[in-house]
Amino acid sequence: MASAAFRVRRIGITAAAVATAASLSLTSNVSSNERPVAAGSVQTRIADPNAVVPPRKAHTSSLISSNKDNPLDLLIIGGGATGCGVALDAVTRGLRVGLVEREDFASGTSSRSTKLVHGGVRYLEKAVFNVDYGQLKLVFHALKERKQVIDNAPHLCHSLPCMTPCFEWFEVVYYWAGLKLYDMVAGPRLLHLSRYYSAQESIELFPTLSKTGQGKSLKGTVVYYDGQMNDSRLNVGLACTAALAGASVLNYAEVVLLLKDETGRIIGARIHDHLSGFEFGDDKYRAFSENGVWEEFDTYAKVVVNAAGPFCDFVRKLVDKTTPAMICPSSGVHIVLPDYYSPEGMGLIVPKTKDGRVVFMLPWLGRTLAGTTDSNTILTMLPEPHEDEIQFILEAISDYLNVKVRRTDVLSAWSGIRPLAMDPRAKNTESISRDHVVCEDFPGLVTITGGKWTTYRSMAEDAVDVAIKSGALSPANKCITDNLILSGGYGWHPAYFTIIAQQYVRMKKTYGGEVVPGIMDTSVAKHLSQAYGTLAERVASIAQNEGLGKRLAHGYPFLEAEVAYCARYEYCECATDFIARRCRLAFLDTDAAGRALPRVIDILAAEHNWDKSRKDDEVKKAKEFLNTFKSSKNAQFHDGKHK
């Protein structure tokens, strides 16, 4: 208990220092929010209810039209949160911007996150006990960005209370003091005040919480607030917002070669377009497949930004195969359970499991999300969770619940790869951290990696600042993304779903071909409002006017109309784009996604004019993709790991 008392005293002593640092932080941020009026015109363009993103062909044409004499200002490689954030930041500064992504937007790490927009409670704990001002600055920074992410995409992000169970009175004091410190650091960006709940109150708030744990009775809980998001839809929102602002964004376009000038500076990239079939003038590099489809082209830019996440070393090695790696990939596994595991409006955080790891259980899109693990891994496009990691999560949460935790309840399980970064300029590997790194280790190639979802905006700002300096670019204004509301968010409010529910009906085609009306029930209206914001009316109009109002899967609010909408206005090019990243059915319920797949492919085929061969190929690829989500129905076990 002596060491315990010391911990509490240290928290108290640190509070004064934190308060001083907080006031300094707030003072220094005032001037950064005084942005040029130029933000207004950009926001007006993005918020225009009649605005639609340019078609994919227009983006391809724009990238091809760049040449040595008329290059883009920035060409960004990578369509995750960071890459799309860089594109949005740069284009809203008045720069000419292109972005290419070899798969779909958010196809990698950015769709496989914990779904939390958080300030970093663990970092604050490290800052206190290690007397580490660097860690403290990380928390200040993350809390600032947390509030801005939520404010800039209010339909996709919200605050979420998280409960920490305490089975000793010391834990009550310890976590209460620590989370009050977290509130203090947040200052005016505080979401809600943390507070203590008695054991009885805690059970009322979280009915499945066990009254005993570790052989002791529950003394109460401390509840604090962080943010939660729909990560891949936020990523797609960034891409579409950048497109509305004037950036050329292209998914399924892979960089196969970096172009250099006579001095060795990077001046562009050769891009393999997996989907286009264009023909252009003879002055361009062109490559044709066997059927004559035009596949590759050169795009020139004053600066190339490498935002390829865990795969950024692959891009760097296109310049020099011997360059040392700067990424240490880490795997995080998550599972999805039925909704009855957790109440709708409360999460559960276990700060220390038996082996010292942190585990959470959060309500997410009508189901329960649990995780996570943190282990070294190899890089792969489709990471799979190991069975022992799934079992670890199940066992960890079972210690705190009064409900039987079963492997058969796992609706979906997936693994995401975190790009832990090491600055290539560092002399040793101790610099590996969760902070981000921006460097230009090759002239003309700026690499941005590391960090976390919460700080994507400021990461993008740092990268664009370095790129401007590298290319001697001339932006029209300073960064304005700190107060830039994303597409669908402008004018949205939590009661917006009532407009959808009251003004639209769902016209559904029966198996006999007859079109019959159905009500726009509350669950569907809320889903559309929270997924598309003020653009939900466009989806509802398709459901009403085109007979696409039927649900895609029983028990889920996703509509056929969403497939058509996403194909037209969100660059949804493949079946997996929809079931995984436009709607989240693959992440929520793998089996339900498989059942919805044939109808999804039929609608996409009608939108994109697919033939039978393409439809068959989509079925095959989607099933391969879904097999990596180890739900209870597609799992095969062998010595603790999947076959």
LINDA-V871531 format. One record per residue. N is the residue number from 1. RES is the residue in three letters. PSI is psi in whole degrees, -180 to 180 (* if undefined). Layout:
BEGIN
n: [N/N]
res: [RES/RES]
psi: [PSI/PSI]
END
This chain:
BEGIN
n: [1/2/3/4/5/6/7/8/9/10/11/12/13/14/15/16/17/18/19/20/21/22/23/24/25/26/27/28/29/30/31/32/33/34/35/36/37/38/39/40/41/42/43/44/45/46/47/48/49/50/51/52/53/54/55/56/57/58/59/60/61/62/63/64/65/66/67/68/69/70/71/72/73/74/75/76/77/78/79/80/81/82/83/84/85/86/87/88/89/90/91/92/93/94/95/96/97/98/99/100/101/102/103/104/105/106/107/108/109/110/111/112/113/114/115/116/117/118/119/120/121/122/123/124/125/126/127/128/129/130/131/132/133/134/135/136/137/138/139/140/141/142/143/144/145/146/147/148/149/150/151/152/153/154/155/156/157/158/159/160/161/162/163/164/165/166/167/168/169/170/171/172/173/174/175/176/177/178/179/180/181/182/183/184/185/186/187/188/189/190/191/192/193/194/195/196/197/198/199/200/201/202/203/204/205/206/207/208/209/210/211/212/213/214/215/216/217/218/219/220/221/222/223/224/225/226/227/228/229/230/231/232/233/234/235/236/237/238/239/240/241/242/243/244/245/246/247/248/249/250/251/252/253/254/255/256/257/258/259/260/261/262/263/264/265/266/267/268/269/270/271/272/273/274/275/276/277/278/279/280/281/282/283/284/285/286/287/288/289/290/291/292/293/294/295/296/297/298/299/300/301/302/303/304/305/306/307/308/309/310/311/312/313/314/315/316/317/318/319/320/321/322/323/324/325/326/327/328/329/330/331/332/333/334/335/336/337/338/339/340/341/342/343/344/345/346/347/348/349/350/351/352/353/354/355/356/357/358/359/360/361/362/363/364/365/366/367/368/369/370/371/372/373/374/375/376/377/378/379/380/381/382/383/384/385/386/387/388/389/390/391/392/393/394/395/396/397/398/399/400/401/402/403/404/405/406/407/408/409/410/411/412/413/414/415/416/417/418/419/420/421/422/423/424/425/426/427/428/429/430/431/432/433/434/435/436/437/438/439/440/441/442/443/444/445/446/447/448/449/450/451/452/453/454/455/456/457/458/459/460/461/462/463/464/465/466/467/468/469/470/471/472/473/474/475/476/477/478/479/480/481/482/483/484/485/486/487/488/489/490/491/492/493/494/495/496/497/498/499/500/501/502/503/504/505/506/507/508/509/510/511/512/513/514/515/516/517/518/519/520/521/522/523/524/525/526/527/528/529/530/531/532/533/534/535/536/537/538/539/540/541/542/543/544/545/546/547/548/549/550/551/552/553/554/555/556/557/558/559/560/561/562/563/564/565/566/567/568/569/570/571/572/573/574/575/576/577/578/579/580/581/582/583/584/585/586/587/588/589/590/591/592/593/594/595/596/597/598/599/600/601/602/603/604/605/606/607/608/609/610/611/612/613/614/615/616/617/618/619/620/621/622/623/624/625/626/627/628/629/630/631/632/633/634/635/636/637/638/639/640/641/642/643]
res: [MET/ALA/SER/ALA/ALA/PHE/ARG/VAL/ARG/ARG/ILE/GLY/ILE/THR/ALA/ALA/ALA/VAL/ALA/THR/ALA/ALA/SER/LEU/SER/LEU/THR/SER/ASN/VAL/SER/SER/ASN/GLU/ARG/PRO/VAL/ALA/ALA/GLY/SER/VAL/GLN/THR/ARG/ILE/ALA/ASP/PRO/ASN/ALA/VAL/VAL/PRO/PRO/ARG/LYS/ALA/HIS/THR/SER/SER/LEU/ILE/SER/SER/ASN/LYS/ASP/ASN/PRO/LEU/ASP/LEU/LEU/ILE/ILE/GLY/GLY/GLY/ALA/THR/GLY/CYS/GLY/VAL/ALA/LEU/ASP/ALA/VAL/THR/ARG/GLY/LEU/ARG/VAL/GLY/LEU/VAL/GLU/ARG/GLU/ASP/PHE/ALA/SER/GLY/THR/SER/SER/ARG/SER/THR/LYS/LEU/VAL/HIS/GLY/GLY/VAL/ARG/TYR/LEU/GLU/LYS/ALA/VAL/PHE/ASN/VAL/ASP/TYR/GLY/GLN/LEU/LYS/LEU/VAL/PHE/HIS/ALA/LEU/LYS/GLU/ARG/LYS/GLN/VAL/ILE/ASP/ASN/ALA/PRO/HIS/LEU/CYS/HIS/SER/LEU/PRO/CYS/MET/THR/PRO/CYS/PHE/GLU/TRP/PHE/GLU/VAL/VAL/TYR/TYR/TRP/ALA/GLY/LEU/LYS/LEU/TYR/ASP/MET/VAL/ALA/GLY/PRO/ARG/LEU/LEU/HIS/LEU/SER/ARG/TYR/TYR/SER/ALA/GLN/GLU/SER/ILE/GLU/LEU/PHE/PRO/THR/LEU/SER/LYS/THR/GLY/GLN/GLY/LYS/SER/LEU/LYS/GLY/THR/VAL/VAL/TYR/TYR/ASP/GLY/GLN/MET/ASN/ASP/SER/ARG/LEU/ASN/VAL/GLY/LEU/ALA/CYS/THR/ALA/ALA/LEU/ALA/GLY/ALA/SER/VAL/LEU/ASN/TYR/ALA/GLU/VAL/VAL/LEU/LEU/LEU/LYS/ASP/GLU/THR/GLY/ARG/ILE/ILE/GLY/ALA/ARG/ILE/HIS/ASP/HIS/LEU/SER/GLY/PHE/GLU/PHE/GLY/ASP/ASP/LYS/TYR/ARG/ALA/PHE/SER/GLU/ASN/GLY/VAL/TRP/GLU/GLU/PHE/ASP/THR/TYR/ALA/LYS/VAL/VAL/VAL/ASN/ALA/ALA/GLY/PRO/PHE/CYS/ASP/PHE/VAL/ARG/LYS/LEU/VAL/ASP/LYS/THR/THR/PRO/ALA/MET/ILE/CYS/PRO/SER/SER/GLY/VAL/HIS/ILE/VAL/LEU/PRO/ASP/TYR/TYR/SER/PRO/GLU/GLY/MET/GLY/LEU/ILE/VAL/PRO/LYS/THR/LYS/ASP/GLY/ARG/VAL/VAL/PHE/MET/LEU/PRO/TRP/LEU/GLY/ARG/THR/LEU/ALA/GLY/THR/THR/ASP/SER/ASN/THR/ILE/LEU/THR/MET/LEU/PRO/GLU/PRO/HIS/GLU/ASP/GLU/ILE/GLN/PHE/ILE/LEU/GLU/ALA/ILE/SER/ASP/TYR/LEU/ASN/VAL/LYS/VAL/ARG/ARG/THR/ASP/VAL/LEU/SER/ALA/TRP/SER/GLY/ILE/ARG/PRO/LEU/ALA/MET/ASP/PRO/ARG/ALA/LYS/ASN/THR/GLU/SER/ILE/SER/ARG/ASP/HIS/VAL/VAL/CYS/GLU/ASP/PHE/PRO/GLY/LEU/VAL/THR/ILE/THR/GLY/GLY/LYS/TRP/THR/THR/TYR/ARG/SER/MET/ALA/GLU/ASP/ALA/VAL/ASP/VAL/ALA/ILE/LYS/SER/GLY/ALA/LEU/SER/PRO/ALA/ASN/LYS/CYS/ILE/THR/ASP/ASN/LEU/ILE/LEU/SER/GLY/GLY/TYR/GLY/TRP/HIS/PRO/ALA/TYR/PHE/THR/ILE/ILE/ALA/GLN/GLN/TYR/VAL/ARG/MET/LYS/LYS/THR/TYR/GLY/GLY/GLU/VAL/VAL/PRO/GLY/ILE/MET/ASP/THR/SER/VAL/ALA/LYS/HIS/LEU/SER/GLN/ALA/TYR/GLY/THR/LEU/ALA/GLU/ARG/VAL/ALA/SER/ILE/ALA/GLN/ASN/GLU/GLY/LEU/GLY/LYS/ARG/LEU/ALA/HIS/GLY/TYR/PRO/PHE/LEU/GLU/ALA/GLU/VAL/ALA/TYR/CYS/ALA/ARG/TYR/GLU/TYR/CYS/GLU/CYS/ALA/THR/ASP/PHE/ILE/ALA/ARG/ARG/CYS/ARG/LEU/ALA/PHE/LEU/ASP/THR/ASP/ALA/ALA/GLY/ARG/ALA/LEU/PRO/ARG/VAL/ILE/ASP/ILE/LEU/ALA/ALA/GLU/HIS/ASN/TRP/ASP/LYS/SER/ARG/LYS/ASP/ASP/GLU/VAL/LYS/LYS/ALA/LYS/GLU/PHE/LEU/ASN/THR/PHE/LYS/SER/SER/LYS/ASN/ALA/GLN/PHE/HIS/ASP/GLY/LYS/HIS/LYS]
psi: [-22/-44/-33/-44/-36/-39/-46/-42/-40/-38/-44/-42/-38/-25/-42/-42/-39/-43/-42/-46/-37/-44/-38/-40/-44/-39/-41/-17/-10/-49/-30/-21/-4/85/158/159/-16/-26/-33/-45/-38/-46/-38/-42/-42/-38/-8/118/-17/-3/139/151/148/152/162/-37/-35/-38/-43/-46/-40/-42/-39/-32/-15/145/-177/-34/-19/67/162/160/-47/136/120/132/114/124/31/-164/-44/-47/-46/-32/-41/-43/-45/-43/-48/-44/-31/-4/3/16/155/122/138/149/136/144/128/-23/-133/160/132/20/-17/-126/-35/-15/-2/31/-177/-4/14/139/96/155/-22/69/-40/-37/-36/-41/-43/-40/-40/-52/-19/3/55/102/-27/-43/-38/-40/-36/-41/-46/-49/-46/-37/-37/-47/-33/-48/-39/-38/-46/-43/-34/-16/66/-25/-23/-10/149/164/150/123/138/127/131/110/142/127/7/149/-32/-40/-37/-50/-43/-51/-35/-47/-43/-40/-26/-36/-40/-43/-43/-41/-37/-33/-132/-10/11/136/-55/156/140/159/162/141/140/169/-44/-44/-38/-42/-37/-37/-33/81/-28/2/133/143/-12/152/142/29/15/159/151/127/-14/-174/156/126/129/174/135/-176/158/150/166/94/-50/-34/-33/-40/-47/-37/-39/-44/-45/-37/-42/-40/-42/-32/-10/0/151/110/132/115/167/42/111/133/122/-12/139/132/142/154/-173/-19/-7/0/141/128/10/-164/150/129/130/113/115/-10/-25/159/67/163/132/-174/167/-9/-5/150/130/144/135/143/-180/-31/10/7/132/124/-33/148/161/136/131/145/151/-32/138/129/121/104/47/13/-130/-19/16/-27/-29/-40/-43/-35/-11/-23/-48/112/-19/0/137/148/148/5/132/97/138/136/135/122/140/151/156/132/167/163/-25/-8/-27/149/162/-37/27/131/166/127/124/103/-24/114/-175/-32/15/0/162/134/141/161/114/141/134/116/42/4/-177/123/129/144/-174/170/172/99/155/148/173/156/132/153/-31/78/147/144/143/150/-35/-29/-39/-44/-36/-45/-44/-43/-37/-44/-26/-27/-17/6/152/3/147/125/119/142/-31/-11/-8/111/-30/148/135/165/140/149/119/134/80/128/147/127/121/-14/-10/154/-14/170/0/-9/-1/128/-180/3/167/161/132/126/159/78/-7/135/126/-7/108/124/131/124/176/-157/-161/168/-44/-36/19/-39/-47/-31/-45/-41/-44/-43/-42/-38/-44/-40/-40/-43/-42/-44/6/47/162/81/153/-25/174/178/134/7/-11/-24/33/113/133/164/130/-14/-23/121/0/148/160/-25/10/-27/-25/-31/-44/-45/-37/-28/-5/154/162/109/122/138/128/171/-23/-3/-5/141/120/148/151/154/151/86/164/-41/-41/-44/-44/-43/-49/-42/-44/-20/-34/-6/-137/-10/-3/-29/-29/-41/-45/-36/-40/-43/-36/-42/-18/11/31/45/5/148/147/-28/138/133/1/148/6/133/157/-35/-29/-35/-48/-44/-47/-33/-35/-37/1/21/40/105/-19/164/-40/-28/-41/-54/-21/-39/-25/-52/168/29/-38/-36/-27/-37/99/-41/-42/-37/-40/-38/-33/-16/-47/-42/-39/-45/-39/-44/-43/-37/-40/-37/-37/6/48/146/180/-38/-43/-39/-42/-39/-39/-41/-47/-47/-40/-40/-39/-41/-48/-28/-16/-10/101/75/176/-20/-21/13/137/129/143/110/44/-5/165/145/*]
END
